[in-house]
Amino acid sequence: MRFPHDTHTHTVYSDGIGTVSDNIAAAEEKGLRVLAITDHSHYLEPKTLNRYVREVRQWAEDSEVVVLAGVEGNITENGVDVPAFMAKKLDFVIASVHEYLETPGQYLELVKIALMDEEVDVIGHFGANFPYTGFPGAEEIGEILELAEANGKAFEISSRYSVPELDFVRECIRRGIKLTLASDAHTPGDVGSVKWSESVFLKAGGKKEDLLFEEFL
């Protein structure tokens, strides 16, 4: 891989089956330069959050891989469930839609909420709902891109869901919207499984400077 990093992985702190150290060990074995631990925010009560961040930081000290502490928040009609006190303890925040929706318009309205949330850095697996809700039009997608550009948000390229589409990634690059490569791993064996993500990124003409964490690569 030209840009060996994985910015979306889960552990036993949420619905993953590996520990923080398991994920880091897998990243080291696969030659990653950057790994993010990004467990679901709704599992992390204040005391658990402190233990979570402390454990990520401690294991990171002994690793040659740059290990980032993040979370994946849920986007709801009431906002993203990552309060400011949580975001301040972390390196970055992913926000994703996880609920069932009936139309692409409903999905995009939720994404817009996250794009205007100052605590959010990355939109997770954008478009994963489209095969079920239907696909939005070019004008609607354009609104999303404009909001992302205006608010400095990034999008992950998810190997788990094979999203976003190539044209969307191309447009992100054209507009200067940052991107990340993400496995969304829930097992240590899937950590670093981002070949699909990198392939799409490269097909779209992506370069190192188009990646959110380029300074670590």
C-alpha positions in Angstrom: 0.0 0.0 0.0 1.2 3.5 -0.7 -0.7 5.1 2.2 -0.9 2.4 4.8 -3.4 3.7 7.4 -6.8 2.7 8.9 -8.8 5.4 10.6 -11.9 3.4 11.7 -11.6 0.3 13.9 -13.6 -1.1 16.9 -12.6 -2.9 20.0 -14.2 -4.6 23.0 -14.9 -1.1 24.3 -17.9 -1.2 21.9 -19.0 -4.0 19.5 -15.5 -5.2 18.5 -14.0 -8.5 19.6 -10.4 -7.5 20.0 -8.6 -5.3 22.6 -6.9 -2.1 21.9 -3.6 -3.9 22.0 -4.9 -6.5 19.6 -5.7 -3.9 17.0 -2.4 -2.2 17.4 -0.6 -5.5 17.1 -2.5 -6.2 13.9 -1.6 -2.8 12.5 2.1 -3.4 13.3 2.0 -6.8 11.6 0.4 -5.3 8.5 2.8 -2.4 8.3 0.4 0.4 8.9 1.8 3.9 9.7 -1.4 5.2 11.3 -4.2 3.4 13.2 -7.3 4.9 14.8 -9.3 3.3 17.5 -12.8 4.6 17.1 -15.3 2.8 19.3 -19.0 3.8 19.3 -19.7 6.8 21.4 -22.8 5.4 23.1 -20.8 2.7 24.8 -18.5 5.3 26.5 -19.8 6.7 29.7 -17.5 9.3 31.3 -15.5 6.9 33.4 -15.3 4.4 30.6 -14.2 7.1 28.2 -11.3 8.1 30.5 -10.1 4.5 30.7 -10.5 4.1 27.0 -8.4 7.1 26.1 -5.8 6.3 28.7 -5.4 2.7 27.4 -5.1 3.9 23.8 -2.4 6.5 24.8 -0.5 3.9 26.9 -0.3 1.3 24.1 0.5 4.0 21.6 3.7 4.9 23.5 5.2 1.5 22.8 4.2 1.3 19.2 6.0 2.6 16.1 2.5 3.0 14.6 0.9 6.4 15.1 -2.2 5.5 17.2 -5.1 7.9 17.4 -7.9 7.9 19.9 -11.3 8.6 18.3 -14.9 7.7 18.5 -17.7 7.0 16.0 -20.8 8.9 16.9 -24.3 8.3 15.8 -26.1 11.0 13.8 -29.7 11.4 14.9 -32.4 14.0 14.4 -31.3 15.5 17.7 -27.7 15.8 16.6 -24.5 13.8 16.9 -24.2 11.9 20.2 -20.6 13.1 20.9 -20.7 15.9 23.5 -18.0 18.6 23.7 -16.4 17.1 26.8 -15.9 13.8 25.0 -14.6 15.4 21.8 -12.0 17.4 23.8 -10.4 14.2 25.1 -10.0 12.7 21.6 -7.9 13.2 18.5 -10.9 13.2 16.1 -14.6 12.3 15.8 -16.3 10.2 13.1 -20.1 10.7 12.7 -22.2 8.1 10.9 -25.8 7.3 10.2 -26.7 3.9 11.7 -30.5 4.0 11.6 -33.0 2.6 9.1 -34.4 5.3 6.8 -36.8 5.2 3.9 -35.6 7.9 1.5 -32.2 9.3 0.5 -33.4 12.7 1.5 -33.8 11.6 5.1 -30.3 10.2 5.0 -28.8 13.4 3.6 -30.7 15.6 6.1 -29.0 13.7 8.9 -25.6 14.0 7.3 -26.1 17.8 7.0 -26.6 17.9 10.8 -23.1 16.3 11.2 -21.5 18.6 8.7 -22.6 21.6 10.7 -21.5 20.1 14.1 -18.2 21.6 15.1 -17.2 18.5 17.1 -17.3 16.3 14.0 -14.2 15.8 11.8 -15.1 12.9 9.5 -18.4 11.5 8.0 -18.3 7.8 8.2 -19.3 5.4 5.4 -21.2 8.0 3.4 -23.7 6.5 1.1 -24.0 3.1 2.8 -27.8 3.5 3.0 -28.3 4.4 -0.6 -28.7 0.8 -1.9 -31.7 0.6 0.5 -33.2 4.1 0.3 -32.4 4.9 -3.3 -29.7 7.2 -4.7 -30.0 11.0 -4.4 -29.6 13.3 -7.4 -26.5 15.3 -8.4 -27.9 18.5 -7.0 -28.5 17.0 -3.5 -25.0 15.5 -3.5 -23.6 18.9 -4.5 -25.2 20.4 -1.4 -23.5 17.9 0.8 -20.1 18.6 -0.8 -20.6 22.3 -0.5 -21.3 22.0 3.2 -18.3 19.7 3.8 -16.1 22.1 2.0 -17.4 25.1 3.9 -17.1 23.5 7.3 -13.8 21.7 6.8 -15.2 18.1 7.1 -13.6 15.0 5.7 -15.1 11.8 4.3 -13.9 8.3 4.9 -13.6 5.8 2.0 -15.0 2.7 3.6 -13.8 -0.7 2.5 -16.5 -2.4 4.6 -19.3 -0.8 2.7 -17.5 0.1 -0.6 -18.6 3.7 -0.4 -18.5 6.5 -1.4 -18.6 6.1 -5.2 -15.6 7.0 -7.3 -17.1 10.2 -8.7 -17.8 11.4 -5.2 -14.2 10.8 -4.2 -13.0 12.6 -7.3 -15.2 15.6 -6.4 -13.8 15.7 -2.9 -10.3 15.8 -4.2 -11.2 18.5 -6.7 -12.7 20.6 -3.9 -9.9 20.0 -1.4 -12.1 18.0 0.9 -9.9 15.6 2.9 -10.3 11.8 2.8 -9.4 8.8 5.0 -9.0 5.1 4.3 -11.2 3.0 6.6 -11.8 -0.7 7.3 -14.5 -0.3 9.9 -12.9 -3.4 11.4 -14.7 -5.2 14.3 -12.0 -7.9 14.6 -8.2 -7.6 14.7 -7.9 -9.7 11.6 -9.7 -7.0 9.6 -7.6 -4.1 10.8 -5.8 -2.6 7.9 -8.2 -4.1 5.3 -8.4 -1.0 3.3 -7.2 -2.1 -0.2 -10.5 -1.2 -1.7 -10.4 2.2 -0.2 -6.9 3.0 -1.5 -7.7 1.6 -4.9 -10.7 4.0 -5.2 -8.6 6.9 -3.8 -5.8 6.3 -6.4 -8.3 5.9 -9.3 -9.7 9.2 -8.3 -6.3 10.8 -8.6 -5.7 11.1 -4.9 -2.3 12.1 -3.5 -0.9 12.2 0.0 -2.0 15.8 0.5 -5.6 14.8 -0.1 -5.6 12.6 3.1 -6.7 14.0 6.5 -3.7 12.6 8.4 -1.0 13.2 5.7 1.4 14.5 8.3 1.8 11.0 9.7 2.2 9.3 6.4 
